[in-house]
Amino acid sequence: MSSPTPTTPSVYHPKHRSWWPKHDCVICGSKAIGINFGAPTCAPCKAFFRRNARRKEILQAPCPFRDINSPNLNNIDNNNDEKSKYCSQVRYCSSCRLRRCFDMGMKEELVRTDEENERYRQLVEINRQRRRQLLEQEQFEHVLAIPQQIVKTNDLLHETDWTHISNIVFTYETHCLKNYIQRRKNLFTTQMQIPDDACVKINYHSSSTVNNLTSFTSFLSSIPTVQTLSKFDRIYLCKHNIRPLILLNLHELEQLCYSEPWQLTCDNLSAEYVCGSNLYPEFVNTKHRAEQILITDPVVTRLWLLVLFFSTPLHCYYQQALPEIDTNQRRAIMKIQDTYITLLWKYLVHRHGDMGAIHIFSNLNGIYLQMQRISQAVNKQIRTRNDLSTLNEAFNRAVIIESDNQ
């Protein structure tokens, strides 16, 4: 009876916006640093292969650690265990180690030749000289043709700023992402299909969107600046600004969560019914535009969500039931928003420079304005259509932080 295969832990990489398993080095079993020459390896095995990939004579060398009574390495029966091809001291036997490198998929053609290395060094040196020239030029330019940076370079991202950013990213993954994934698993216990029934589509859309809303409010309730607000101010911001952020938060969650094709079909069918045939194509187009334009950096998206949450009311419609606050309370909230805007801008300038920050920030504003227009149209449908009244009630209940309902 074979023992169960151990599960491999997963690691999230913001650069790739995907979950991938953490590997050991396929050559020696140490911790892998990444994919090197076509296989996940540690740094020493990477360096070994780079030095010896073209030295085919090493493959013919005898293994000093292999028992002389063992079968020849070149005459291994295909039915034998894979490990029998190599000695147990693979890190100390160049022959076994190089053979295992090739067997595990490492490719000789990915190793740079001496000529390629020389060209690479020359290119690096040229780039360094260009950077030095640009820095010297910027020191003498007092009036720039582009807008001046909002903050000075020496003011960018102190240690407390990095701590704040790390806490926001960790809190989102712990309270929003994990809760969303767990509830989505419960929603899809088995492979399902949505029948052509309006009630089923409404109930499904209600469950999936309420999952989005409650996961987001769980994230907000764990942010210290939200906790310091009065209960009335929290309710004011939640009722005005969480429903307009459904699309933006959905975009962030969909970048991090894999969905099966049949799950996407359920999402699309229910969204199409709620949006209506006229609005649904614009809804889909907005989601595609966000995927193409928005930067794949979780720090940027999560800070932007907080900036918008601490905004004045995002939806430009008037309802008697929505709360209002006085001028002093608005100023206090705007002060918090300024803190997050400054932190976002510092991060963008630090990572992408002035022009890159301007470009990314413009994209954030442009895409969100498009999302806001679609969101307002969809919410109008939900508020005014009789068949969607239960959906409207469910959304209104879900936008309040759980502790504020008590």
N, C-alpha and C positions, 0 to 999 in steps of 0.2 A: 504494500500500500504506500503510495508516494506521499511525501509530506507536502503540506500546502505551500505554495509559492509566497514568500513574504512580500508584502506590499511595499512599494517604493515611495518615500515621502516626496511631496511636491513643493516646488519653489516658484514664487511669482517674480517674473522679471519685468519691471515697468517698461524697459526699452522695447520689448517684443510684445507686450500686452497679452501674454498667454501663460498658461500653467504648463510646466514641463518637469519630468521626473529628475530628481537629483541622482546623478550616476557616480559610481566608482570608476576608477581607471580600468579599462578593459584589458590592459596589458599586465599590470602588476597588482591591481586591487586597491591602490591608494585612492585618496580623494581626487576626483577629476576637477580640473580647472575650466574645462570647456571642450568644444569640438576642435581638435587639432589634426590637420592633414586628413580629415575624414572620419575620425573616431574620437570618442570622449576619453581623454587621457590626463594624467597628472603632468606637472611641469618637467620632471626628470625624463619621463618617457617621450615627451614632446621633443626635448633637446636631443635625446639619444637618436630618435628617428631622423631628425634634421641633419645630424652629423653623419649617419651611417646608411641612409636610404639607398644611396647609389653604390655602396660597397658590397657587391654581391658575393665577394669571396668569404664574407663573414658567415653566410648561410651554409657554406661547405665545411666550416670549422667544426670539430667534434665538441660535444658538450662535456665539460670537465666534471659535472655533477651527476651525470646520468650513469646508472649501473651498467657495467659492460655486458651483463647477461640480458639486458632489456632489448627489445627489438629495435632495429635501426629506425632513426627518426624519419627517414625518407620512405620507409615501407610500412606505414601505419595502416592497419585495417580500418576501413571507413566505419565499421560497426563499433570500434573501440571508443572509449570515453574521450571527449575532446581534450581533456586535460593531459592525457597520456602523450600528446604530441610534444609537450614541453616539460622541462625539469621543474622541480619545486623552487629552485633558486633562480627564477626567470630574470630578476633584476641584476644578477651577477653573472649570467651567461649571455654573452652578446649574440650567439647563434640562435638560441631559443627565443631571446627577446625580440630580435629583428624578424624572425619567422612569425612570431605571434603578432607583431605589428602589421605585417602584410595580411595575415589571415583575418585580422579584426577589421580590415577595410582601410587602413592607412595607405595613402597614395603617394607614390614617389614623385609624380608630376606636380604635386602641390608644394613641393620643397623648392625654394628659389635656388637657382644656380649662382655661381660666383659672380657672373656678369650681371644677373638680375639684382643680386645684393648690392653690387657697386652702383647700379643705376638707382636703386632705392635709397642708398645713403646720400647720393648726390641730390635726389629729389627732396629728402628731408632737410639737407643743408640749405637748398634754395628756398624752401618754405620758411626756415628759421630766419634767413636774411630778409625775406619779404616782411615777416612779422616785425622784425626789429625796425625796418624802415617805416612801416606803418605806425608803430608806437612813437618813433621819433617825430614823424610828421604830425601826429595828433598832439604832441606836447607843444608844438609851435602854433597850432591852429586855435585861436581863441573864439572865432566865430565860425560855426559849422553850418553847412547847407541843410542839415537835417535838424529836427527838433532836438533841443538840449535834453539830456537824460534827466529824469525826475529826481534821482538821488545820485550823490557822488559815489565814485568807485570805492572810496575808503569807508563808505557807510553801508556797503552791501553785506548782508547776511552774516551777522555775528553768531556766536555759538547759541545764544538764546533763540535766534530765528530758526536755526537748524533743528533745535529741540522742538520748537513749536510745529514746524513742518512735519517732522517725524511723528509727533503725537497725532496730528490730523490724519496722516496717511494710515497709521496703525489703527486709529479709532474707526475710520471708515471700513477697513477690512474686517475688523473684529465685530462691529455692531451692525453695519449695513450689509456688507457683502456676505458674511457668514449666515446672517439671518435670512437674507434673500435666497441664497442657495438652498438652505434647509427647507424653507417653506415651499420653494419651487419643486423640490423633490417630493414633498408631500402632495403637491398639486398633481404631479405626474407619477402616480404610483405604478401605473402600467401604461403601455402604449395605448393612446386613445385617439378617437376621431370625433370631431364636433359635427353632430347631425345638423341638417338644415332646419334648425329650430331657434327662433329668436330668443326664447328664455334661456336656453343652454348657452348661447353666445354671450348674452348679457351677464349671466352668472360667471362664466369663465373669465370674461374681461374684468369683471368686478374683483374676482379673487386674485388675478395676476397684478392688477394695478394697485389694489390695496396692499399686496405684498411689497410692491415698490414703495408705497407711501409709508407704511409702518416701519420698513427697514431704514428709510431715510430719517424718519423721526427718532428712531432708536440711535442713529448716528448723532443727530443734533442734540439729543438729551445728554450725551456724554461729552459734549464740547463745553469747557469751563465758562466761556463767555456767554453761552446760552443759559447755563445754570445760574449765572449771576443776575440775569434779568428777573424782573418781577413776573409773577404768574400771568398777570394781565398783559404785559408786553410780549411774553412768549405766545400767548393765545392770539394776540394781534398779528404777529409775524407769521405764525403757522397758518392762520385762516386766510391771510392775504397772499402768502408767497409760496406755500408748499405745492399747491396744485399747479401753478405755472412752471414748477421745476420738474414735473413728472417726466417730460421728454428728455431733459438734460441728464437727469439721474438714470433714466432708462438707458441712454447712450453709454454712460460709464459702466453700468452693470453688464450690458451686452458685450462690451469689450473684454470683460473679465470672465464671463460665464459661457460655456459651450452649450448649445442647444441642438438637439437632434432635429432633422428635417421635419418630422411629423409634429414636433413641439412648435417649430416656427410656423407651420401651417395652421395650428390652433390659434397662435397669437395673431396671425394675419387675418384669419376669417373673423375672429371676434372684433378686432380693431376695425375691419372694413364695415361691419354692421353698425358699430357705434359711430364711426365718422360719417358714414353715408357715402354713396357712390361718387358724389362730386368732390368731397373733401379728402377721401382716402388717397388718391394719387399724389396730392400735395403732401400729405402726411408721410408717405413712403419716400418721396423725393427729398424731403427735409432730413429724414434719417440717413439717406444715402449721402447727402451733402455733408452732413456732420462726420460721417465715417471717412470721407475723402479729405476734408479740410482741417478738422480739429486735430491738434497735436496729440500723439499717443503718449502722454505723460500724466500719470495719475495725480501728481502734485498739482499741476495746473488746473485740471478739471475739478478737483476737490476744493481747492481754494476758491475757484470761481463759483462753485455752488454756495459756499459760505458768503462770498461777496453779494450774491444775488439774494440770499435769504435775508440778510440784514439791510435790504433795500426798502425804499418806499413801495407801496402796493404795486405789484408787477402787472396785474390785470386791470385795465382801465375800464372797469364797469362799477356801477354803484349799486350796492345792496344795503338795505336798512339793517339786515341782520349782522353784517360784518362790523367788528368793533372799530373804534377810533381812539387815537391818543392825542395828547396835547403837544405843543411845539417843543417843550423842554425834553419830553420823552423821545420825540423824533430826533432831536439833536444828539441825545445820548446814543441812540441806535446808529445814527450816521457816523458817530465817532468810532464805534466798533467796526463799521464797514470800512472806514478809511484805513484802519489798522490792517485789515485783510487785503485791501487793494495795494497798500504799500508793500506788504509781505509778498504778494503775488508778483508785483513789478520787480522787486529786488531779485526774486528767484529767476524771473525771465531774463533780466539783464545779466545776471551771473552766469546763466546757462547758455544764452544765445546772443548776448551783446545787445546794443541799443536798437539796431535795425531789426534784428530777429525778434526782439521783445515787442517792438511796434507792430510787426507783421502778425505775430501770434495773437497779440491782444486785439488787433483789428478783426482777426478771424473769429475770436471768441465772441466779440460783440455782434458781428454780422450773423453768425450762425444762431446765436441766442435770440436775436430779434426775429429771425425767421421762425424759430421754434415758438416764440411767444405769440406770433400771429396765428400759427396753427393751433397752439394750445388754447388760445382765447376762442377760436372758432369751434373747437371740439367741446370746450366747456359750455359754450352757448347751446350746443346741441343737447348736451347732457342735462342742462338746467331747464330747457324748454320742451323737450320731447317727453310725452306722457309715458311712453314705454321704457324710458331710461330714468324714471324718478327714483327707483330703488338704487340705481347706480350712483346718482347724485347724493343720496342720503349716506350711502356707504363711504363715499369719498369724504364727505363732510365729517364723518365720525373718525376716519383714519388720519386726518391731518393734524389732530391734536396729540401732543406728547402725552404718553400714557399717564404719567404722574400728575398732569394737569387736569385729568378727567375725574380725579378723586375729590 
